[in-house]
Amino acid sequence: MQSSALTLLFAAALMASLLVKFWLATRQMRHVATHRDVVPAAFAQTITLAAHQKAADYTLAKGRFGLLTTAFGYIVLLGWTLLGGLDSLNVAVRDAVEPRFGGMAYQLALLAAFTLIGGLLDLPFELYSTFRIEQQFGFNRMTWKLYVADMLKGLFVGALIGLPIAALILWIMGATGSLWWLWAWGAWMVFNLAILVLYPTVIAPMFNKFQPLADESLKARVQTLIARCGFQAKGLFVMDGSKRSAHANAYFTGMGAAKRVVFFDTLLSKLTPGEVEAVLAHELGHFKHKHVTKRIVSMFAMSLAGFALLGWLSGEAWFYTSLGVQPSLAAPNDAVALLLFLMVVPVVGFFISPLFAQLSRKHEFQADAYACEQSSGQDLAAALLKLHEDNAATLTPDPLYVRFYYSHPAALERLSAIQLQTSRA
């Protein structure tokens, strides 16, 4: 009874989330298309009609493609679960590997096979997105040689990092008793903290070049801002983002006193020194309000709840059978439980994702307010407008779509808040 009930619940959640996603996506496309031919009054003096129409066309192209990828993703998910795809893969890998190499090798092989098949299924869509849509709108700078090199490096790094942590989690699941989920959660947290430390100095340089910021005037300005805000940074770096994309960005990375400030070279080429300072002040605002710490703590809490839930579900036969997998009586089922859980969680999590999006938008408003206090609100507004235009971000998103998905406020809301903050200063 539990098995059939969970099957129906999962199928209902799957269908409901698919319908909501399609409804929101079509609302967004209709709204953007309706406003394509007129620049909003608030931006009429700063954004050209051609730029506004390019942003609309880019949004529509990504939206149409998104409908296709979403539908395909749901078909694949249904195939893995209720239609028995994971069960068939599990049986094939188990029969081929477990008798000769043991349970751990079989489980790692299952995780690797699942990941590889998923990557191959997604590959045509990724290629079309990069070499068709991004290319069409002038954003892609990736060559086929670089794409293949990145893919091979990604596979290497994924195997180098992913297999050991997967082996550790699987070992903990099988060796530490009923509270295995607590020990696994602890291992997972240590792993994530280690990645935060290693990413800027070990992993990221495998894909991009990072050069110290050479502009002495801008460097002095940035260092003054950082000192004024009471922060420490180990270095100021410029990343060669332009070799892959024309999109621009800046970010902090690292932990504690080892934090780094990284600017995309595309960002520095498009913004004035004052605008760069304002963008950096915004990022500092996230640290001032402890947004990063709060997000890490939230991630720890949610992952603890997730491991606890998995600890319960992995011991229940109906969890497997309701999702199309027959658990093994002679071999460990831990890898199967992990895969099923990772496939089910996003379906359920979709319905609470607007809460996290709303919290993220609140954080962005707070960071903007801090940037207006520490730098120029006018420079921040000018920088945001340039980035919206250069990234072809639509100025006329559907309000409901924004509330559901956007991690950053829509341009009009954000600029209005900056203007209000500046007028109070």
C-alpha positions as CSV (number, residue, x, y, z in Angstrom):
1,M,0.0,0.0,0.0
2,Q,2.8,2.4,0.9
3,S,4.5,1.6,-2.4
4,S,1.5,2.3,-4.6
5,A,0.7,5.5,-2.6
6,L,4.2,6.8,-3.0
7,T,4.2,6.0,-6.7
8,L,1.0,8.0,-7.2
9,L,2.3,10.8,-5.1
10,F,5.6,11.0,-7.1
11,A,3.7,10.8,-10.4
12,A,1.3,13.6,-9.3
13,A,4.2,15.8,-8.1
14,L,6.0,15.1,-11.4
15,M,3.0,16.1,-13.5
16,A,2.2,19.1,-11.3
17,S,5.7,20.5,-11.4
18,L,5.9,20.0,-15.2
19,L,2.6,21.8,-15.8
20,V,3.6,24.7,-13.5
21,K,7.0,25.1,-15.2
22,F,5.4,25.2,-18.6
23,W,2.7,27.6,-17.4
24,L,5.3,30.0,-16.0
25,A,7.6,29.7,-19.0
26,T,4.8,30.5,-21.5
27,R,3.7,33.4,-19.3
28,Q,7.2,34.8,-19.4
29,M,7.5,34.5,-23.1
30,R,4.1,36.1,-23.8
31,H,4.9,39.0,-21.5
32,V,8.4,39.6,-23.0
33,A,7.0,39.3,-26.6
34,T,4.2,41.7,-25.8
35,H,6.6,44.4,-24.6
36,R,9.3,43.7,-27.2
37,D,8.7,46.8,-29.4
38,V,8.7,49.5,-26.8
39,V,11.5,50.3,-24.3
40,P,10.0,50.8,-20.8
41,A,9.7,54.5,-20.0
42,A,12.1,54.2,-17.0
43,F,14.9,53.0,-19.4
44,A,14.0,55.0,-22.5
45,Q,17.0,57.4,-22.1
46,T,19.6,54.7,-21.4
47,I,18.6,51.6,-23.4
48,T,18.2,51.6,-27.2
49,L,15.3,49.9,-28.9
50,A,17.7,47.6,-30.7
51,A,19.3,46.5,-27.4
52,H,15.8,46.0,-25.8
53,Q,14.7,43.8,-28.7
54,K,17.9,41.8,-28.6
55,A,17.2,41.0,-25.0
56,A,13.6,40.0,-25.8
57,D,14.7,37.8,-28.6
58,Y,17.4,36.2,-26.5
59,T,14.9,35.6,-23.7
60,L,12.4,34.1,-26.1
61,A,15.0,31.8,-27.7
62,K,16.1,30.5,-24.3
63,G,12.5,30.1,-23.2
64,R,11.5,28.0,-26.2
65,F,14.6,25.9,-25.8
66,G,13.9,25.7,-22.1
67,L,10.5,24.1,-22.8
68,L,12.2,21.4,-24.9
69,T,14.9,20.7,-22.4
70,T,12.4,20.6,-19.5
71,A,10.1,18.2,-21.3
72,F,13.1,16.0,-22.2
73,G,14.4,16.1,-18.6
74,Y,11.0,14.9,-17.3
75,I,10.9,12.1,-19.9
76,V,14.4,11.0,-18.8
77,L,13.4,11.1,-15.1
78,L,10.3,9.1,-15.8
79,G,12.4,6.6,-17.7
80,W,14.9,6.2,-14.9
81,T,12.2,5.7,-12.3
82,L,8.7,4.5,-13.0
83,L,9.6,3.0,-16.4
84,G,12.5,0.9,-14.9
85,G,15.6,2.4,-16.4
86,L,17.5,2.6,-13.2
87,D,16.5,-0.9,-12.2
88,S,17.7,-2.3,-15.6
89,L,21.0,-0.4,-15.2
90,N,21.4,-1.5,-11.7
91,V,20.9,-5.2,-12.6
92,A,23.3,-5.0,-15.5
93,V,26.1,-3.3,-13.5
94,R,25.5,-5.5,-10.5
95,D,25.7,-8.7,-12.4
96,A,28.8,-7.6,-14.3
97,V,30.8,-6.1,-11.5
98,E,29.7,-7.3,-8.0
99,P,30.6,-11.0,-8.3
100,R,34.2,-10.3,-9.5
101,F,35.1,-7.0,-7.7
102,G,32.8,-6.8,-4.7
103,G,30.0,-4.5,-3.5
104,M,31.9,-1.2,-3.3
105,A,33.2,-1.5,-6.9
106,Y,29.7,-2.3,-8.1
107,Q,28.2,0.7,-6.3
108,L,30.8,3.1,-7.6
109,A,30.4,1.7,-11.1
110,L,26.6,2.2,-10.9
111,L,27.1,5.9,-9.9
112,A,29.7,6.4,-12.7
113,A,27.5,4.7,-15.3
114,F,24.4,6.7,-14.3
115,T,26.4,10.0,-14.4
116,L,28.0,9.1,-17.7
117,I,24.6,8.2,-19.4
118,G,23.0,11.4,-18.0
119,G,25.9,13.5,-19.3
120,L,25.6,11.9,-22.8
121,L,21.8,12.5,-22.8
122,D,22.3,16.2,-21.9
123,L,25.2,16.7,-24.3
124,P,23.2,17.6,-27.5
125,F,21.2,20.2,-25.5
126,E,24.4,21.7,-24.0
127,L,26.0,21.9,-27.5
128,Y,22.9,23.5,-29.0
129,S,22.8,26.1,-26.2
130,T,26.4,27.0,-26.5
131,F,27.1,26.8,-30.2
132,R,23.7,27.8,-31.5
133,I,21.8,30.1,-29.1
134,E,24.8,31.8,-27.4
135,Q,26.6,32.0,-30.7
136,Q,23.6,33.5,-32.4
137,F,23.4,36.4,-29.9
138,G,27.2,37.0,-29.9
139,F,27.9,35.6,-26.4
140,N,29.8,32.4,-27.2
141,R,33.5,32.6,-27.6
142,M,34.1,28.9,-26.9
143,T,35.9,27.0,-29.6
144,W,35.4,23.3,-30.2
145,K,38.9,22.6,-29.0
146,L,38.4,24.5,-25.8
147,Y,35.0,22.8,-25.3
148,V,36.5,19.3,-25.6
149,A,39.4,20.3,-23.3
150,D,37.0,21.6,-20.7
151,M,34.9,18.5,-20.9
152,L,37.9,16.2,-20.4
153,K,39.2,18.3,-17.5
154,G,35.7,18.2,-16.0
155,L,35.6,14.4,-16.2
156,F,39.0,14.2,-14.6
157,V,38.2,16.6,-11.8
158,G,34.8,14.9,-11.3
159,A,36.4,11.5,-11.0
160,L,39.3,12.7,-8.9
161,I,37.0,14.4,-6.4
162,G,33.6,12.6,-6.8
163,L,34.7,9.0,-6.6
164,P,36.6,9.3,-3.2
165,I,33.7,11.2,-1.5
166,A,31.2,8.7,-3.0
167,A,33.2,5.8,-1.8
168,L,33.5,7.3,1.7
169,I,29.7,8.0,1.9
170,L,28.9,4.5,0.7
171,W,31.3,3.0,3.2
172,I,29.7,5.0,6.0
173,M,26.3,3.9,4.9
174,G,27.3,0.2,5.1
175,A,29.6,0.3,8.2
176,T,28.3,2.7,10.8
177,G,24.9,1.4,11.8
178,S,21.5,3.1,12.0
179,L,23.0,6.5,12.5
180,W,25.1,6.3,9.4
181,W,23.3,9.4,8.0
182,L,24.8,11.6,10.8
183,W,28.3,10.5,10.1
184,A,27.7,10.8,6.3
185,W,26.4,14.3,6.8
186,G,29.6,15.2,8.8
187,A,31.8,13.8,6.0
188,W,29.8,15.7,3.4
189,M,30.2,19.0,5.3
190,V,33.9,18.6,5.7
191,F,34.1,17.8,1.9
192,N,32.2,21.0,1.0
193,L,34.3,23.2,3.3
194,A,37.5,21.6,1.7
195,I,36.1,22.4,-1.8
196,L,35.6,26.1,-0.7
197,V,39.2,26.2,0.3
198,L,40.7,24.3,-2.7
199,Y,38.5,25.7,-5.5
200,P,40.1,29.2,-5.9
201,T,43.7,27.9,-5.9
202,V,43.6,24.4,-7.2
203,I,40.4,23.7,-9.2
204,A,39.5,27.1,-10.9
205,P,43.1,27.6,-12.4
206,M,42.7,24.3,-14.3
207,F,40.0,26.0,-16.4
208,N,40.9,29.7,-16.4
209,K,43.9,32.0,-16.1
210,F,44.0,34.3,-13.1
211,Q,46.3,37.3,-13.3
212,P,46.8,39.9,-10.5
213,L,44.9,43.1,-11.2
214,A,47.4,45.2,-13.2
215,D,45.6,48.5,-13.2
216,E,47.3,50.3,-10.3
217,S,44.7,53.1,-10.2
218,L,41.8,50.7,-10.0
219,K,43.8,48.4,-7.6
220,A,44.3,51.3,-5.2
221,R,40.6,52.2,-5.4
222,V,39.5,48.7,-4.7
223,Q,41.9,48.2,-1.9
224,T,40.7,51.5,-0.3
225,L,37.1,50.3,-0.6
226,I,38.0,46.9,1.0
227,A,39.8,48.5,3.9
228,R,37.0,51.1,4.4
229,C,34.5,48.3,4.7
230,G,36.7,46.4,7.2
231,F,37.4,43.4,5.0
232,Q,40.5,41.4,4.1
233,A,41.4,39.9,0.7
234,K,44.4,37.8,-0.2
235,G,44.5,39.1,-3.7
236,L,42.8,40.9,-6.6
237,F,42.6,38.9,-9.7
238,V,41.4,39.2,-13.3
239,M,40.0,36.0,-14.9
240,D,40.0,35.4,-18.7
241,G,36.3,34.8,-18.9
242,S,36.3,36.3,-22.4
243,K,37.8,33.2,-23.9
244,R,34.5,31.3,-23.2
245,S,31.8,34.0,-23.1
246,A,31.0,37.7,-23.5
247,H,29.0,37.6,-20.3
248,A,30.6,39.6,-17.4
249,N,30.8,39.0,-13.7
250,A,32.8,39.5,-10.5
251,Y,32.8,37.4,-7.4
252,F,34.5,36.6,-4.0
253,T,35.9,33.2,-3.5
254,G,37.7,31.5,-0.6
255,M,37.2,31.6,3.1
256,G,38.4,33.8,6.0
257,A,41.4,36.0,5.3
258,A,42.2,33.9,2.2
259,K,39.2,35.4,0.3
260,R,40.0,36.5,-3.2
261,V,38.4,39.1,-5.4
262,V,38.0,38.0,-9.0
263,F,36.9,40.2,-11.9
264,F,36.0,38.8,-15.3
265,D,38.1,40.6,-17.9
266,T,34.8,41.3,-19.8
267,L,33.6,43.2,-16.7
268,L,36.7,45.5,-16.6
269,S,36.4,46.2,-20.3
270,K,32.8,47.4,-20.0
271,L,32.6,49.4,-16.7
272,T,34.3,52.5,-15.5
273,P,36.5,52.4,-12.3
274,G,33.6,53.9,-10.3
275,E,31.2,51.3,-11.6
276,V,33.6,48.5,-10.9
277,E,34.0,49.8,-7.3
278,A,30.2,49.9,-6.9
279,V,29.8,46.3,-8.1
280,L,32.5,45.2,-5.7
281,A,30.8,47.2,-2.9
282,H,27.7,45.2,-3.6
283,E,29.6,41.9,-3.2
284,L,31.1,43.3,0.0
285,G,27.5,44.0,1.1
286,H,26.8,40.2,1.0
287,F,29.6,39.6,3.4
288,K,28.7,42.6,5.6
289,H,25.2,41.2,6.1
290,K,26.6,37.7,6.5
291,H,24.6,36.4,3.6
292,V,27.3,33.9,2.6
293,T,27.5,32.5,6.2
294,K,23.8,32.3,6.4
295,R,23.6,30.4,3.1
296,I,26.3,27.9,4.3
297,V,24.5,27.4,7.6
298,S,21.2,26.9,5.7
299,M,22.9,24.4,3.4
300,F,24.3,22.5,6.4
301,A,20.8,22.4,8.0
302,M,19.0,21.3,4.8
303,S,21.6,18.6,4.1
304,L,21.3,17.3,7.6
305,A,17.5,17.0,7.1
306,G,18.1,15.4,3.7
307,F,20.6,12.8,5.1
308,A,18.2,12.0,8.0
309,L,15.3,11.5,5.5
310,L,17.5,9.3,3.3
311,G,18.6,7.3,6.4
312,W,15.0,6.4,7.0
313,L,13.9,5.9,3.3
314,S,17.0,3.7,2.4
315,G,15.8,1.1,4.9
316,E,12.3,0.8,3.5
317,A,11.7,-1.6,0.6
318,W,8.7,0.4,-0.6
319,F,10.9,3.4,-1.3
320,Y,12.7,1.4,-4.0
321,T,9.7,-0.5,-5.4
322,S,7.5,2.6,-5.6
323,L,10.1,4.3,-7.8
324,G,10.6,1.4,-10.2
325,V,13.6,-0.4,-8.6
326,Q,13.6,-3.9,-7.1
327,P,16.1,-3.8,-4.2
328,S,18.7,-6.5,-4.0
329,L,18.7,-9.1,-1.3
330,A,22.3,-10.2,-1.8
331,A,24.1,-6.9,-2.7
332,P,24.1,-3.4,-1.1
333,N,21.4,-1.0,-2.2
334,D,23.0,2.2,-0.9
335,A,24.0,3.6,-4.3
336,V,20.5,3.0,-5.6
337,A,19.1,4.8,-2.6
338,L,21.3,7.8,-3.2
339,L,20.4,8.0,-6.9
340,L,16.7,7.7,-6.3
341,F,16.8,10.3,-3.5
342,L,18.7,12.7,-5.7
343,M,16.2,12.3,-8.5
344,V,13.1,12.7,-6.2
345,V,14.3,15.7,-4.1
346,P,14.3,18.3,-7.0
347,V,10.7,17.4,-7.9
348,V,9.5,18.1,-4.4
349,G,11.9,21.0,-3.8
350,F,10.6,22.8,-6.9
351,F,7.4,23.8,-5.0
352,I,9.3,25.5,-2.2
353,S,12.0,27.1,-4.4
354,P,10.1,30.5,-4.6
355,L,10.8,30.9,-0.8
356,F,14.5,30.7,-1.4
357,A,14.3,32.9,-4.5
358,Q,12.5,35.5,-2.4
359,L,15.1,35.4,0.3
360,S,17.8,35.7,-2.3
361,R,16.2,38.9,-3.7
362,K,15.9,40.3,-0.2
363,H,19.7,39.8,0.2
364,E,20.3,41.5,-3.2
365,F,18.4,44.6,-2.0
366,Q,20.4,44.7,1.2
367,A,23.7,44.4,-0.7
368,D,22.6,47.2,-3.1
369,A,21.8,49.4,-0.1
370,Y,25.2,48.7,1.4
371,A,26.9,49.5,-1.9
372,C,25.1,52.8,-2.1
373,E,26.4,53.7,1.4
374,Q,30.0,52.7,0.6
375,S,30.2,53.9,-3.0
376,S,28.1,55.7,-5.6
377,G,24.5,54.7,-6.1
378,Q,24.6,56.3,-9.5
379,D,27.6,54.2,-10.5
380,L,25.9,51.1,-9.2
381,A,22.8,51.9,-11.3
382,A,24.9,52.6,-14.3
383,A,26.8,49.4,-13.9
384,L,23.6,47.3,-13.6
385,L,22.2,48.9,-16.7
386,K,25.3,48.1,-18.7
387,L,25.4,44.5,-17.4
388,H,21.7,44.1,-18.3
389,E,22.3,45.4,-21.8
390,D,25.6,43.5,-22.3
391,N,24.1,40.2,-21.0
392,A,20.8,40.8,-22.9
393,A,18.7,40.4,-19.8
394,T,15.1,41.4,-20.4
395,L,13.8,44.5,-18.8
396,T,10.2,43.3,-19.0
397,P,10.0,39.9,-17.2
398,D,6.6,38.5,-16.2
399,P,6.1,39.5,-12.5
400,L,5.0,36.1,-11.4
401,Y,7.9,34.4,-13.2
402,V,10.2,36.8,-11.3
403,R,8.6,35.9,-8.0
404,F,9.0,32.2,-8.7
405,Y,12.5,32.0,-10.2
406,Y,14.6,35.2,-10.0
407,S,17.4,35.2,-7.5
408,H,17.9,38.9,-8.2
409,P,15.2,41.5,-8.4
410,A,14.0,42.6,-11.8
411,A,15.8,45.6,-13.2
412,L,13.0,48.2,-12.6
413,E,12.6,47.1,-8.9
414,R,16.3,47.1,-8.3
415,L,17.0,50.4,-9.9
416,S,14.0,52.1,-8.2
417,A,15.4,50.9,-4.8
418,I,18.8,52.2,-5.6
419,Q,17.4,55.5,-6.6
420,L,15.4,55.8,-3.4
421,Q,18.5,54.8,-1.4
422,T,20.6,57.4,-3.2
423,S,18.1,60.2,-2.6
424,R,18.2,59.5,1.1
425,A,22.0,59.7,1.3
